[in-house]
Amino acid sequence: MSANKLFIWLGNFIFTWGFVQIILIGAAYFGVINSNIHGLGGLLLAIIALVMLILALAGRMGTPIIALTVLVLLMIMPLQGALLHIEGLPSYAKAMHPVFGIGIMFLGRSLAARAEKLA
């Protein structure tokens, strides 16, 4: 499998996994599962975004795709990962967590579409 095809697949996976994350946090809210499972899903997304960055660099996919892949990685790791754990952060700032999550989903799909145009 080429770097481009794997990149496309992973971008689409990020989009789809966003829906799984919504289900996981809903299940955690109602006590069906532990909320740490949702957190592990976020860690999976961070690893996938890092792999996508490596693929974008190795596949020489161009500055826009590389820059947007870095943006996805930054949105996942410091923003999503740390946002809920900052002591004293106002609730309205923590409420941005699902908004960033939706942004990550659609950015993953957009990256896949951009890479499809390169193929």
DSSP file (Angstrom, degrees, kcal/mol; ACC not computed):
  #  RESIDUE AA STRUCTURE BP1 BP2  ACC     N-H-->O    O-->H-N    N-H-->O    O-->H-N    TCO  KAPPA ALPHA  PHI   PSI    X-CA   Y-CA   Z-CA
    1    1 A M              0   0    0      0, 0.0     2,-0.0     0, 0.0     0, 0.0   0.000 360.0 360.0 360.0 133.3    0.0    0.0    0.0
    2    2 A S     >  -     0   0    0      1,-0.1     4,-2.3     4,-0.0     5,-0.2  -0.295 360.0-112.1 -75.4 161.9    1.4    3.4   -1.0
    3    3 A A  H  > S+     0   0    0      1,-0.2     4,-2.4     2,-0.2     5,-0.1   0.879 118.0  53.2 -59.7 -38.7    1.9    6.2    1.5
    4    4 A N  H  > S+     0   0    0      2,-0.2     4,-2.4     1,-0.2    -1,-0.2   0.929 109.4  46.3 -65.1 -46.0   -0.9    8.2   -0.2
    5    5 A K  H  > S+     0   0    0      1,-0.2     4,-2.4     2,-0.2    -2,-0.2   0.900 114.2  48.0 -65.6 -40.0   -3.5    5.4    0.0
    6    6 A L  H  X S+     0   0    0     -4,-2.3     4,-2.7     2,-0.2    -1,-0.2   0.904 110.5  52.3 -66.3 -40.1   -2.6    4.7    3.6
    7    7 A F  H  X S+     0   0    0     -4,-2.4     4,-2.5    -5,-0.2    -2,-0.2   0.920 110.4  48.3 -59.1 -45.7   -2.9    8.5    4.3
    8    8 A I  H  X S+     0   0    0     -4,-2.4     4,-2.2     2,-0.2     5,-0.2   0.927 111.9  49.5 -60.8 -45.9   -6.3    8.6    2.7
    9    9 A W  H  X S+     0   0    0     -4,-2.4     4,-2.0     1,-0.2    -2,-0.2   0.916 112.4  47.3 -61.3 -44.0   -7.5    5.6    4.7
   10   10 A L  H  X S+     0   0    0     -4,-2.7     4,-2.4     2,-0.2    -1,-0.2   0.877 109.4  53.5 -67.5 -37.8   -6.2    7.1    8.0
   11   11 A G  H  X S+     0   0    0     -4,-2.5     4,-1.6     1,-0.2    -1,-0.2   0.915 111.7  45.2 -61.9 -42.2   -7.9   10.4    7.2
   12   12 A N  H  X S+     0   0    0     -4,-2.2     4,-2.4     1,-0.2    -2,-0.2   0.850 109.9  56.3 -67.9 -33.9  -11.2    8.7    6.7
   13   13 A F  H  X S+     0   0    0     -4,-2.0     4,-3.6     2,-0.2     5,-0.2   0.909 103.6  53.3 -63.5 -42.0  -10.6    6.6    9.8
   14   14 A I  H  X S+     0   0    0     -4,-2.4     4,-1.4     1,-0.2    -1,-0.2   0.923 109.7  49.1 -58.3 -43.9  -10.2    9.8   11.9
   15   15 A F  H  X S+     0   0    0     -4,-1.6     4,-0.7     1,-0.2     3,-0.3   0.948 116.2  41.5 -60.0 -49.2  -13.6   11.0   10.5
   16   16 A T  H >X S+     0   0    0     -4,-2.4     4,-1.2     1,-0.2     3,-1.0   0.895 109.7  57.6 -67.3 -40.9  -15.3    7.7   11.3
   17   17 A W  H 3X S+     0   0    0     -4,-3.6     4,-2.6     1,-0.3    -1,-0.2   0.783  93.9  68.8 -63.6 -25.8  -13.6    7.3   14.7
   18   18 A G  H 3X S+     0   0    0     -4,-1.4     4,-1.7    -3,-0.3    -1,-0.3   0.882  98.9  49.7 -58.3 -38.2  -15.0   10.6   15.8
   19   19 A F  H <X S+     0   0    0     -3,-1.0     4,-2.0    -4,-0.7    -1,-0.2   0.881 108.9  51.9 -68.0 -37.6  -18.5    9.0   15.8
   20   20 A V  H  X S+     0   0    0     -4,-1.2     4,-2.8     1,-0.2    -2,-0.2   0.906 107.0  53.8 -63.2 -40.7  -17.1    6.2   17.9
   21   21 A Q  H  X S+     0   0    0     -4,-2.6     4,-2.5     1,-0.2     5,-0.2   0.891 106.5  51.9 -60.8 -39.8  -15.7    8.7   20.3
   22   22 A I  H  X S+     0   0    0     -4,-1.7     4,-1.9     2,-0.2    -1,-0.2   0.917 111.3  47.1 -63.2 -42.4  -19.2   10.3   20.6
   23   23 A I  H  X S+     0   0    0     -4,-2.0     4,-2.6     1,-0.2    -2,-0.2   0.914 111.6  51.7 -64.0 -42.8  -20.7    6.9   21.4
   24   24 A L  H  X S+     0   0    0     -4,-2.8     4,-2.2     1,-0.2    -2,-0.2   0.910 111.3  45.2 -63.0 -43.1  -17.9    6.1   23.9
   25   25 A I  H  X S+     0   0    0     -4,-2.5     4,-2.3     2,-0.2    -1,-0.2   0.851 112.6  52.3 -72.4 -31.3  -18.4    9.4   25.9
   26   26 A G  H  X S+     0   0    0     -4,-1.9     4,-1.6    -5,-0.2    -2,-0.2   0.922 110.4  47.8 -65.4 -43.0  -22.1    8.9   25.8
   27   27 A A  H  <>S+     0   0    0     -4,-2.6     5,-2.7     1,-0.2     6,-0.8   0.880 112.4  49.8 -64.2 -37.8  -21.8    5.4   27.2
   28   28 A A  H ><5S+     0   0    0     -4,-2.2     3,-1.5     4,-0.2    -1,-0.2   0.897 106.3  55.7 -67.5 -39.6  -19.4    6.8   29.9
   29   29 A Y  H 3<5S+     0   0    0     -4,-2.3    -1,-0.2     1,-0.3    -2,-0.2   0.873 110.3  45.6 -60.4 -37.1  -21.8    9.5   30.8
   30   30 A F  T 3<5S-     0   0    0     -4,-1.6    -1,-0.3    -5,-0.1    -2,-0.2   0.300 119.7-109.5 -93.1  10.3  -24.5    7.0   31.4
   31   31 A G  T < 5S+     0   0    0     -3,-1.5    -3,-0.2     2,-0.2    -2,-0.1   0.606  84.6 120.1  81.0  12.3  -22.2    4.7   33.4
   32   32 A V  S   <S+     0   0    0     -5,-2.7     2,-0.3    -6,-0.2    -4,-0.2   0.887  82.8   8.0 -76.5 -39.3  -21.9    1.9   30.9
   33   33 A I  S    S-     0   0    0     -6,-0.8     2,-0.3    -9,-0.2    -2,-0.2  -0.849  88.2 -90.8-133.8 169.3  -18.2    2.2   30.5
   34   34 A N    >   -     0   0    0     -2,-0.3     3,-1.6     1,-0.1     4,-0.5  -0.613  31.9-127.5 -79.8 142.6  -15.3    4.1   32.1
   35   35 A S  T 3> S+     0   0    0      1,-0.3     4,-1.5    -2,-0.3     3,-0.5   0.664 102.1  78.3 -67.7 -14.6  -14.5    7.5   30.6
   36   36 A N  H 3> S+     0   0    0      1,-0.2     4,-2.4     2,-0.2    -1,-0.3   0.792  83.8  63.8 -63.1 -26.1  -10.9    6.4   30.3
   37   37 A I  H <> S+     0   0    0     -3,-1.6     4,-1.8     2,-0.2    -1,-0.2   0.902 101.1  49.9 -64.4 -39.9  -11.9    4.4   27.3
   38   38 A H  H  > S+     0   0    0     -3,-0.5     4,-1.6    -4,-0.5    -1,-0.2   0.899 110.0  51.7 -62.2 -40.8  -12.8    7.6   25.5
   39   39 A G  H  X S+     0   0    0     -4,-1.5     4,-1.8     1,-0.2    -2,-0.2   0.884 107.2  51.6 -63.8 -39.2   -9.4    9.0   26.5
   40   40 A L  H  X S+     0   0    0     -4,-2.4     4,-2.2     1,-0.2    -1,-0.2   0.853 105.8  56.1 -66.0 -33.8   -7.7    6.0   25.1
   41   41 A G  H  X S+     0   0    0     -4,-1.8     4,-1.8     2,-0.2    -1,-0.2   0.872 106.1  50.8 -63.4 -36.3   -9.6    6.6   21.8
   42   42 A G  H  X S+     0   0    0     -4,-1.6     4,-1.9     2,-0.2    -2,-0.2   0.874 107.4  52.8 -67.1 -37.5   -8.2   10.1   21.8
   43   43 A L  H  X S+     0   0    0     -4,-1.8     4,-2.3     2,-0.2    -2,-0.2   0.901 106.6  53.5 -63.3 -40.7   -4.7    8.6   22.3
   44   44 A L  H  X S+     0   0    0     -4,-2.2     4,-2.5     1,-0.2    -2,-0.2   0.916 107.6  51.1 -58.4 -43.5   -5.3    6.4   19.3
   45   45 A L  H  X S+     0   0    0     -4,-1.8     4,-2.6     1,-0.2    -1,-0.2   0.882 107.9  52.4 -61.9 -38.6   -6.2    9.5   17.2
   46   46 A A  H  X S+     0   0    0     -4,-1.9     4,-2.1     2,-0.2    -1,-0.2   0.912 110.1  47.9 -64.6 -42.0   -3.0   11.2   18.3
   47   47 A I  H  X S+     0   0    0     -4,-2.3     4,-2.3     2,-0.2    -2,-0.2   0.917 112.4  49.1 -64.5 -42.7   -1.0    8.2   17.2
   48   48 A I  H  X S+     0   0    0     -4,-2.5     4,-2.6     1,-0.2    -2,-0.2   0.906 109.9  51.4 -63.8 -41.4   -2.8    8.1   13.9
   49   49 A A  H  X S+     0   0    0     -4,-2.6     4,-2.1     2,-0.2    -1,-0.2   0.886 109.5  50.6 -63.8 -37.5   -2.3   11.8   13.3
   50   50 A L  H  X S+     0   0    0     -4,-2.1     4,-2.1     2,-0.2    -2,-0.2   0.913 110.7  48.4 -65.5 -42.3    1.4   11.3   14.0
   51   51 A V  H  X S+     0   0    0     -4,-2.3     4,-2.6     1,-0.2    -2,-0.2   0.899 110.0  53.2 -62.4 -40.5    1.6    8.5   11.4
   52   52 A M  H  X S+     0   0    0     -4,-2.6     4,-2.7     2,-0.2    -2,-0.2   0.894 107.3  51.3 -62.1 -39.3   -0.3   10.7    9.0
   53   53 A L  H  X S+     0   0    0     -4,-2.1     4,-2.3     2,-0.2    -1,-0.2   0.926 110.4  48.3 -63.7 -43.7    2.3   13.4    9.4
   54   54 A I  H  X S+     0   0    0     -4,-2.1     4,-2.9     1,-0.2     5,-0.2   0.916 113.3  48.0 -61.7 -42.7    5.1   10.9    8.8
   55   55 A L  H  X S+     0   0    0     -4,-2.6     4,-2.9     2,-0.2    -2,-0.2   0.897 110.2  51.6 -64.8 -40.5    3.3    9.7    5.7
   56   56 A A  H  <>S+     0   0    0     -4,-2.7     5,-2.1     2,-0.2     6,-0.3   0.893 114.7  43.0 -64.3 -39.5    2.7   13.2    4.4
   57   57 A L  H ><5S+     0   0    0     -4,-2.3     3,-0.9     3,-0.2    -2,-0.2   0.929 117.7  44.5 -70.8 -45.9    6.3   14.1    4.8
   58   58 A A  H 3<5S+     0   0    0     -4,-2.9    -2,-0.2     1,-0.2    -3,-0.2   0.867 116.0  47.3 -67.3 -36.2    7.6   10.8    3.3
   59   59 A G  T 3<5S-     0   0    0     -4,-2.9    -1,-0.2    -5,-0.2    -2,-0.2   0.445 104.1-131.5 -85.0   0.7    5.1   11.0    0.5
   60   60 A R  T < 5 +     0   0    0     -3,-0.9    -3,-0.2    -4,-0.2    -4,-0.1   0.940  41.3 168.6  47.0  58.4    5.9   14.6   -0.2
   61   61 A M      < -     0   0    0     -5,-2.1     4,-0.3     1,-0.2    -1,-0.1   0.481  46.6-100.3 -82.8  -3.1    2.3   15.5   -0.3
   62   62 A G     >  -     0   0    0     -6,-0.3     4,-2.3     1,-0.1    -1,-0.2  -0.073  34.4 -74.5 102.6 158.3    2.9   19.3   -0.3
   63   63 A T  H  > S+     0   0    0      1,-0.2     4,-3.1     2,-0.2     5,-0.3   0.874 122.3  54.3 -59.9 -44.1    2.9   22.1    2.2
   64   64 A P  H  > S+     0   0    0      0, 0.0     4,-2.3     0, 0.0    -1,-0.2   0.932 113.1  42.5 -60.8 -43.3   -0.9   22.5    2.6
   65   65 A I  H  > S+     0   0    0     -4,-0.3     4,-2.0     2,-0.2    -2,-0.2   0.918 116.4  48.2 -68.3 -42.1   -1.5   18.8    3.5
   66   66 A I  H  X S+     0   0    0     -4,-2.3     4,-2.1     2,-0.2    -1,-0.2   0.932 113.1  47.9 -63.2 -45.0    1.6   18.7    5.8
   67   67 A A  H  X S+     0   0    0     -4,-3.1     4,-2.0     1,-0.2    -2,-0.2   0.903 112.7  48.0 -63.8 -41.9    0.5   21.9    7.5
   68   68 A L  H  X S+     0   0    0     -4,-2.3     4,-2.2    -5,-0.3    -1,-0.2   0.832 109.5  53.7 -69.4 -30.9   -3.1   20.7    8.0
   69   69 A T  H  X S+     0   0    0     -4,-2.0     4,-2.2     2,-0.2    -1,-0.2   0.891 108.0  49.9 -68.5 -39.1   -1.8   17.4    9.3
   70   70 A V  H  X S+     0   0    0     -4,-2.1     4,-2.7     2,-0.2    -2,-0.2   0.903 108.7  53.9 -62.3 -40.5    0.3   19.3   11.9
   71   71 A L  H  X S+     0   0    0     -4,-2.0     4,-2.7     2,-0.2    -2,-0.2   0.919 107.2  50.1 -60.4 -44.2   -2.9   21.2   12.8
   72   72 A V  H  X S+     0   0    0     -4,-2.2     4,-2.2     1,-0.2    -1,-0.2   0.939 111.3  49.1 -58.7 -46.4   -4.8   18.0   13.4
   73   73 A L  H  X S+     0   0    0     -4,-2.2     4,-2.7     1,-0.2    -2,-0.2   0.908 112.7  47.1 -61.1 -42.7   -2.0   16.7   15.6
   74   74 A L  H  <>S+     0   0    0     -4,-2.7     5,-1.6     1,-0.2    -1,-0.2   0.865 110.8  52.2 -67.7 -35.9   -1.9   20.0   17.6
   75   75 A M  I  <>S+     0   0    0     -4,-2.7     5,-1.9    -5,-0.2    -1,-0.2   0.868 115.6  41.9 -67.4 -34.7   -5.7   20.0   17.9
   76   76 A I  I  <>S+     0   0    0     -4,-2.2     5,-1.7    -5,-0.2    -2,-0.2   0.964 119.5  37.4 -76.9 -53.1   -5.6   16.4   19.3
   77   77 A M  I  X>S+     0   0    0     -4,-2.7     4,-0.7    -5,-0.2     5,-0.6   0.997 128.7  17.7 -73.5 -68.4   -2.7   16.5   21.6
   78   78 A P  I  >5S+     0   0    0      0, 0.0     4,-0.9     0, 0.0     5,-0.3   0.917 132.5  39.5 -74.8 -37.6   -2.5   19.8   23.5
   79   79 A L  I  ><S+     0   0    0     -5,-1.6     4,-1.4     3,-0.2    -3,-0.2   0.981 128.0  26.9 -76.8 -55.6   -6.0   21.1   22.9
   80   80 A Q  I  ><S+     0   0    0     -5,-1.9     4,-0.6    -6,-0.2    -3,-0.2   0.926 126.5  45.6 -73.0 -43.9   -8.1   18.0   23.3
   81   81 A G  I  <<S+     0   0    0     -5,-1.7    -1,-0.2    -4,-0.7    -2,-0.2   0.891 125.6  27.6 -68.7 -40.4   -5.7   16.1   25.6
   82   82 A A  H >X<S+     0   0    0     -4,-0.9     3,-1.4    -5,-0.6     4,-0.6   0.695  99.7  83.9 -96.1 -20.9   -4.9   18.9   28.0
   83   83 A L  H >< S+     0   0    0     -4,-1.4     3,-0.7    -5,-0.3    -1,-0.1   0.865  95.2  42.6 -54.6 -43.1   -8.1   21.0   27.7
   84   84 A L  T 3< S+     0   0    0     -4,-0.6    -1,-0.3     1,-0.2    -2,-0.1   0.615 112.9  53.8 -81.4 -10.7  -10.1   19.1   30.3
   85   85 A H  T <4 S+     0   0    0     -3,-1.4     2,-0.6    -4,-0.1    -1,-0.2   0.347  73.8 114.3-108.5   5.8   -7.2   18.7   32.7
   86   86 A I    X<  -     0   0    0     -3,-0.7     3,-1.5    -4,-0.6     2,-0.2  -0.683  68.6-125.5 -82.2 120.9   -6.2   22.3   33.2
   87   87 A E  T 3  S+     0   0    0     -2,-0.6    -2,-0.1     1,-0.2    -1,-0.1  -0.445  89.8  10.7 -66.6 130.5   -6.9   23.3   36.8
   88   88 A G  T 3  S+     0   0    0      1,-0.3    -1,-0.2    -2,-0.2     3,-0.1   0.472  84.5 147.8  82.7   2.0   -9.1   26.4   37.0
   89   89 A L    <   -     0   0    0     -3,-1.5    -1,-0.3     1,-0.1     5,-0.1  -0.541  55.4-106.8 -70.4 132.0  -10.0   26.6   33.4
   90   90 A P    >>  -     0   0    0      0, 0.0     4,-1.8     0, 0.0     3,-0.8  -0.205  21.6-119.6 -60.6 150.7  -13.5   28.0   33.0
   91   91 A S  H 3> S+     0   0    0      1,-0.3     4,-1.9     2,-0.2     5,-0.1   0.842 112.0  60.1 -60.4 -35.5  -16.2   25.6   32.0
   92   92 A Y  H 34 S+     0   0    0      1,-0.2    -1,-0.3     2,-0.2     4,-0.1   0.823 105.7  49.1 -65.4 -28.4  -17.0   27.5   28.8
   93   93 A A  H X4 S+     0   0    0     -3,-0.8     3,-1.4     1,-0.2    -1,-0.2   0.890 110.0  50.3 -74.4 -39.9  -13.4   26.8   27.7
   94   94 A K  H >< S+     0   0    0     -4,-1.8     3,-1.8     1,-0.3    -2,-0.2   0.796  98.8  68.4 -65.4 -27.4  -13.7   23.1   28.6
   95   95 A A  T 3< S+     0   0    0     -4,-1.9     4,-0.5     1,-0.3    -1,-0.3   0.593  82.5  74.7 -69.1  -9.1  -17.0   23.1   26.6
   96   96 A M  T <> S+     0   0    0     -3,-1.4     4,-2.8     1,-0.2     5,-0.3   0.596  70.7  91.3 -76.5 -10.2  -14.9   23.6   23.4
   97   97 A H  H <> S+     0   0    0     -3,-1.8     4,-2.1     1,-0.2    -1,-0.2   0.917  88.8  41.4 -53.4 -51.2  -13.8   19.9   23.7
   98   98 A P  H  > S+     0   0    0      0, 0.0     4,-2.2     0, 0.0    -1,-0.2   0.845 112.8  55.5 -68.6 -29.7  -16.6   18.6   21.5
   99   99 A V  H  > S+     0   0    0     -4,-0.5     4,-2.1     2,-0.2    -2,-0.2   0.935 110.1  44.9 -65.5 -45.7  -16.3   21.5   19.0
  100  100 A F  H  X S+     0   0    0     -4,-2.8     4,-2.6     1,-0.2    -1,-0.2   0.885 110.3  56.7 -63.3 -37.6  -12.6   20.7   18.5
  101  101 A G  H  X S+     0   0    0     -4,-2.1     4,-2.1    -5,-0.3    -2,-0.2   0.919 108.0  45.9 -60.1 -44.5  -13.5   17.0   18.2
  102  102 A I  H  X S+     0   0    0     -4,-2.2     4,-2.3     2,-0.2     5,-0.2   0.893 111.5  53.2 -65.6 -39.1  -15.9   17.7   15.4
  103  103 A G  H  X S+     0   0    0     -4,-2.1     4,-2.1     1,-0.2    -2,-0.2   0.905 108.2  50.1 -61.1 -41.4  -13.3   20.0   13.8
  104  104 A I  H  X S+     0   0    0     -4,-2.6     4,-2.3     2,-0.2    -2,-0.2   0.911 108.8  53.2 -62.8 -42.9  -10.8   17.1   13.9
  105  105 A M  H  X S+     0   0    0     -4,-2.1     4,-1.8     1,-0.2    -2,-0.2   0.956 114.0  39.9 -57.0 -52.1  -13.2   14.7   12.3
  106  106 A F  H  X S+     0   0    0     -4,-2.3     4,-2.2     1,-0.2    -1,-0.2   0.790 112.4  55.6 -74.8 -26.3  -13.9   16.9    9.3
  107  107 A L  H  X S+     0   0    0     -4,-2.1     4,-2.5    -5,-0.2    -1,-0.2   0.878 106.3  52.6 -69.7 -36.9  -10.3   18.0    9.0
  108  108 A G  H  X S+     0   0    0     -4,-2.3     4,-1.9     2,-0.2    -2,-0.2   0.919 111.4  46.0 -61.1 -43.5   -9.4   14.3    8.8
  109  109 A R  H  X S+     0   0    0     -4,-1.8     4,-2.2     2,-0.2    -2,-0.2   0.893 111.6  52.0 -66.9 -39.3  -11.9   13.8    6.0
  110  110 A S  H  X S+     0   0    0     -4,-2.2     4,-2.4     1,-0.2    -2,-0.2   0.896 108.4  51.0 -63.8 -40.4  -10.7   17.0    4.2
  111  111 A L  H  X S+     0   0    0     -4,-2.5     4,-2.4     2,-0.2    -1,-0.2   0.899 109.0  51.0 -63.7 -40.0   -7.1   15.7    4.3
  112  112 A A  H  X S+     0   0    0     -4,-1.9     4,-2.0     1,-0.2    -2,-0.2   0.917 110.9  48.7 -62.6 -42.7   -8.2   12.4    2.8
  113  113 A A  H  X S+     0   0    0     -4,-2.2     4,-1.4     2,-0.2    -2,-0.2   0.894 110.9  50.2 -65.2 -39.9  -10.0   14.3    0.0
  114  114 A R  H  X S+     0   0    0     -4,-2.4     4,-0.8     1,-0.2    -1,-0.2   0.904 111.4  48.3 -64.2 -41.0   -7.0   16.4   -0.6
  115  115 A A  H  X S+     0   0    0     -4,-2.4     4,-1.1     1,-0.2     3,-0.5   0.837 105.1  59.6 -69.0 -32.2   -4.8   13.4   -0.8
  116  116 A E  H  < S+     0   0    0     -4,-2.0     3,-0.3     1,-0.2    -1,-0.2   0.857 100.5  56.1 -62.8 -34.2   -7.2   11.7   -3.2
  117  117 A K  H  < S+     0   0    0     -4,-1.4    -1,-0.2     1,-0.2    -2,-0.2   0.785 104.3  53.9 -68.4 -26.4   -6.7   14.5   -5.6
  118  118 A L  H  <        0   0    0     -4,-0.8    -1,-0.2    -3,-0.5    -2,-0.2   0.770 360.0 360.0 -75.6 -26.6   -3.0   13.8   -5.6
  119  119 A A     <        0   0    0     -4,-1.1    -1,-0.2    -3,-0.3    -2,-0.2   0.486 360.0 360.0 -70.5 360.0   -3.5   10.2   -6.5
